[in-house]
């Protein structure tokens, strides 16, 4: 189960309590346990709770997390409620997260509210969510609850004028690799795992009741007209600069991993050459001993004489590549909006002239 740690930008999560708190799968009456989740339907109240949770407890790059509740109907996951993880530090040794979640779900069941565990949510800082902690936590969720998803809420991007809320699941290929717990280069190559085959995004639909829609319509009529001229501002905020800085940091990390892997390959090649030369010397010595009528030298365990170098973990490189891809997508969306405004301003200027 995901658990928050204070002051961490990546949202460190713990994967040990997912099985304990997930006592049952959220299946509807028409749901099938083997059907894959192809769509996520979220109540508007859940979205407001997630946004409110970050506004109350999230500061800067601090990550907030919580539990998603709902049910599965056929191939649609309906998220109808949620509750946040309480704010605590690592010094709070007496706090039991599993017990807290069980008590919350028990209380919701007593008041006839959907209490079945269907996933979790987490905020992100400039799209920095592709981490090993998130992968381990989501694997624990999907291993215990097959239909579970993780909702990623980006408050920085939402502040730019559009709600940024996405649902992700681990792909079946990555689930098999995580079950085997073998992240060696050979295992990942055999499973054909790339950064594009790690997470799959599930389409989201936000649904409100008819009464809520009528209320929103009435409030929109009564509210004053908001000044929306700032949406046409040609000045770009620091969002683009910060995203580029984070992208460069990840590219530097990827470069360091490439250097480590190249060093490993050189050491492996060098060891193979030394092993081949040793075998040739042994063979020549045995031929000389045989010509003198002496017995050949005893066979030796080559694995003990030449211990293979430890290969670097490739999963970290895949996660960095996935994070770089996420940054590039965010920069692409942001720059597309700015370029659109620049082209529109250019056309207006030419028309006026």
C-alpha positions, -999 to +999 in steps of 0.1 A: +000+000+000+012+034-008+024+054+022+036+090+023+070+102+035+075+139+043+095+161+019+100+136-010+093+146-045+089+111-059+063+099-033+080+069-017+056+040-014+055+008+005+043-024-012+039-046+019+004-037+030-016-038-003-026-074+002-037-069+038-059-038+032-074-051-001-097-077+014-119-079-016-122-069-053-147-043-062-169-062-086-204-051-097-232-075-103-226-077-140-188-076-136-165-104-147-133-111-127-113-118-158-123-087-178-096-061-183-103-025-173-108-005-205-123+027-189-123+045-156-154+064-146-148+089-118-174+108-098-169+146-097-168+145-059-137+122-060-119+147-083-127+175-059-115+155-029-082+148-046-077+185-055-087+196-020-063+171-004-034+185-023-044+221-016-046+214+022-015+192+026+006+194-006+034+221-006+059+224-034+072+190-044+056+173-015+034+143-026+000+135-013-016+100-016-049+083-009-071+053-014-097+049-042-130+031-036-156+019-060-166-012-080-161-029-114-189-032-138-180-053-168-149-036-183-155-003-166-139+007-132-162+031-114-145+052-087-172+066-064-152+076-033-118+082-018-100+091+014-065+105+020-036+090+039-031+110+071-001+132+073+026+117+094+064+113+095+087+083+098+090+091+135+054+080+140+062+044+146+029+037+164+008+046+133-006+015+115-016+023+080-033-010+073-054-007+104-063+029+095-075+019+061-095-010+073-112+012+099-120+038+072-135+012+049-155-004+077-169+030+087-179+037+051-196+003+048-217+011+079-231+042+062-238+023+030-211+039+009-190+020-016-161+007+004-143-018-020-107-010-027-100-003-064-066+015-064-049+046-051-041+081-062-010+103-060+000+139-068+030+146-089+055+175-093+059+186-129+050+151-140+078+133-120+059+101-111+077+073-131+097+059-102+106+025-087+085+033-057+053+038-078+061+007-098+065-015-067+034-001-051+012-005-082+025-041-087+013-049-052-021-034-059-026-052-092-012-085-078-038-083-050-066-065-069-064-072-106-085-042-117-068-016-096-054+016-111-033+045-099-046+081-105-019+107-111-029+143-104-007+171-116-015+203-097+011+224-116-005+216-150-040+220-136-031+255-125-023+263-162-060+260-170-068+223-177-074+194-153-045+169-154-057+136-140-046+103-156-051+067-148-023+041-153-019+004-149+011-019-153+012-038-186+008-076-185+044-080-197+058-059-168+036-078-143+051-111-154+087-096-150+078-082-116+065-116-105+097-133-114+117-104-098+144-108-124+154-074-139+186-085-156+193-073-191+187-109-204+153-112-187+141-078-199+152-085-234+135-119-234+102-103-222+106-075-249+102-048-222+109-012-232+099+020-215+069+022-238+056-012-225+057-005-188+026+016-181-007+017-200-030+047-197-067+040-192-092+065-206-110+086-179-146+098-178-157+122-151-194+118-144-218+138-123-254+132-113-282+152-131-288+171-099-251+182-097-252+192-134-283+214-127-266+229-097-235+237-117-256+253-144-274+275-119-241+285-102-226+294-136-256+316-144-253+334-110-215+338-109-198+369-123-181+367-156-145+357-150-117+376-166-102+351-190-079+375-209-049+359-191-054+328-212-044+348-242-012+361-226+018+355-249+043+353-220+053+318-210+055+309-173+083+292-156+066+259-162+085+253-195+118+262-179+113+239-149+102+211-171+133+215-193+155+215-162+140+183-149+144+168-184+181+177-185+186+161-151+170+128-162+191+129-194+222+132-173+211+102-152+205+082-184+240+092-196+255+079-164+236+046-167+248+042-203+284+047-191+279+021-164+265-004-189+293+003-214+318-003-186+301-036-178+302-047-214+339-038-217+347-058-185+327-087-198+345-087-231+379-084-214+371-113-191+361-135-220+394-128-237+413-136-205+393-168-202+400-178-238+438-171-234+439-192-201+422-221-219+447-220-247+477-220-223+462-249-204+457-268-237+493-262-247+506-273-213+486-305-215+500-312-250+536-307-237+528-330-207+513-356-229+545-356-251+566-362-220+544-390-209+530-370-179+493-370-169+473-339-180+465-311-155+433-315-136+402-297-148+394-264-129+362-246-124+363-217-147+335-199-129+356-197-097+387-185-115+368-159-136+338-146-117+315-127-141+310-090-134+277-080-119+254-066-146+238-032-138+201-031-130+183-022-162+149-015-146+162+019-133+172+028-169+138+019-182+122+040-155+144+070-164+136+065-201+099+064-192+102+096-171+121+114-200+092+104-223+067+119-199+086+151-197+088+153-235+050+148-238+043+175-212+067+200-230+051+191-263+016+199-250+027+231-233+046+244-263+018+235-286-005+259-267+020+287-267+027+283-304-010+283-312-013+317-293+017+331-312+004+321-346-030+336-336-013+369-325+007+370-357-025+366-378-043+393-359-013+417-363-011+411-400-049+416-403-047+449-384-018+461-405 
